[in-house]
Amino acid sequence: MTAAGRRVLIGRIVGLYGVQGWLKIESWAEPRMRIFDYQPWLLGAAPGTETQVSGVKGRTQGKGMVAHLPGVDDREQAAALVGTDIHVAREQLPSPAEGEYYWVDLEGLEVVTTEEVKLGRVSHLFATGANDVVVVRDGERERLIPFVQGSYVRSVDLSAGRMVVDWDPEF
């Protein structure tokens, strides 16, 4: 799948704020307030089943953030949204800098070793603090490869749908 049509998880509705429909949110945008620049929001889990929302307003509140969605004007309506993921369309995000990637762009890439041994496809990534980790699955096994460019990740070619890694296929 190309970047067009992909969704990026950018935040989550985590609680209620007040009685007029305001919601506490987590934002994974950098900086956090940028989440309000990327609209419409796609609320929900699965493509095609989400609700598209534009005109979301927000602000910082203490150490957190709160948002008001158009049409959500009381605590009961807001309560129904707690736990909902906030996605945006991938094409709304700025292009990454050279050598940087959005995780969603790496998902699905074929992964091969420097000796052309096929390891599988990128299932997903996760952060460890020290570095991100690429989860590669081939149907039979799962490999966790540190996403360290130059050391383990030798090249990423998004247009070819391929990532080359320096990794022992037996590991």
DAWOJO-V214850 format. One record per residue. RES is the residue in three letters. SS is DSSP state (~ for helix, > for strand, _ for the rest). PHI is phi as a letter, one per 20 degrees, with the letter a starting at -180 (999 if undefined). OMEGA is omega in radians with two decimals (NA if undefined). Layout:
res->{RES RES}
ss->{SS SS}
phi->{PHI PHI}
omega->{OMEGA OMEGA}
This chain:
res->{MET THR ALA ALA GLY ARG ARG VAL LEU ILE GLY ARG ILE VAL GLY LEU TYR GLY VAL GLN GLY TRP LEU LYS ILE GLU SER TRP ALA GLU PRO ARG MET ARG ILE PHE ASP TYR GLN PRO TRP LEU LEU GLY ALA ALA PRO GLY THR GLU THR GLN VAL SER GLY VAL LYS GLY ARG THR GLN GLY LYS GLY MET VAL ALA HIS LEU PRO GLY VAL ASP ASP ARG GLU GLN ALA ALA ALA LEU VAL GLY THR ASP ILE HIS VAL ALA ARG GLU GLN LEU PRO SER PRO ALA GLU GLY GLU TYR TYR TRP VAL ASP LEU GLU GLY LEU GLU VAL VAL THR THR GLU GLU VAL LYS LEU GLY ARG VAL SER HIS LEU PHE ALA THR GLY ALA ASN ASP VAL VAL VAL VAL ARG ASP GLY GLU ARG GLU ARG LEU ILE PRO PHE VAL GLN GLY SER TYR VAL ARG SER VAL ASP LEU SER ALA GLY ARG MET VAL VAL ASP TRP ASP PRO GLU PHE}
ss->{_ _ _ _ _ _ > > > > > > > > > > > _ _ _ _ > > > > > > _ _ _ _ ~ ~ ~ ~ ~ _ _ _ _ > > > _ _ _ _ _ _ _ > > > _ _ _ > > > > > _ _ > > > > > _ _ _ _ _ _ ~ ~ ~ ~ ~ _ _ _ _ _ > > > > > ~ ~ ~ _ _ _ _ _ _ _ _ _ _ ~ ~ ~ ~ _ _ _ > > > > _ _ _ _ > > > > > > > > > > _ _ _ _ > > > > > > _ _ _ _ > > > > > _ _ > _ _ _ > > > > > _ _ _ _ > > > > _ _ _ _ _ _}
phi->{999 f f f n e d d f c a b e d a d c m d d n f c e c d c d f c f g f f g f f e c f e d e p e d g n d f d e c d n f d b a f b m e d c c c c e g n d d b f f f f g f e f n f f d d c f g f f e f f f f g n d b e g g f e f n f f d c e f e m e f d p c f e a c b e d o f a f c e e d c c n d b c c d d f e d f n e d e e b c c f f e m b c d c e b f f e e}
omega->{3.11 3.12 3.10 3.14 3.12 3.09 3.13 3.07 -3.03 3.14 -3.12 3.03 -2.98 -3.13 -3.14 3.08 3.11 -3.06 -3.07 3.03 3.12 -3.08 2.99 3.13 2.93 3.10 3.08 3.06 3.06 -0.20 -3.02 -3.08 -3.13 3.12 -3.12 3.07 -3.07 3.13 0.19 2.99 3.03 -3.07 3.12 -3.01 -2.98 3.07 -3.14 3.13 -3.08 3.06 3.13 -3.09 3.06 3.10 3.12 3.08 3.14 3.13 3.01 3.11 -3.03 3.11 -3.09 3.14 3.06 -3.11 3.03 3.13 3.10 3.11 3.09 -2.96 3.05 -3.05 -3.12 3.09 -3.12 -3.10 -3.14 -3.09 -3.11 -3.11 -3.11 3.06 3.07 3.08 2.95 3.08 -3.10 -3.08 3.09 -3.07 3.12 3.08 3.11 3.10 3.11 3.13 3.07 -3.07 2.91 -3.12 -3.11 3.12 -3.14 -3.11 3.14 3.12 3.01 -3.13 3.11 3.09 3.10 3.08 3.10 3.04 -3.13 3.14 -3.11 -3.13 3.09 3.09 3.13 3.10 3.00 -3.11 3.10 -3.04 3.12 3.13 3.07 -3.14 3.10 3.07 -3.10 3.14 3.09 -3.13 3.14 -3.09 -3.14 3.09 3.08 -3.07 3.11 3.10 3.12 -3.10 -3.12 3.12 -3.10 3.13 -3.08 3.11 3.06 3.11 -3.08 -3.10 3.10 -3.14 -2.99 3.04 3.10 -3.10 3.01 -3.01 3.09 -3.10 3.12 -3.08 NA}
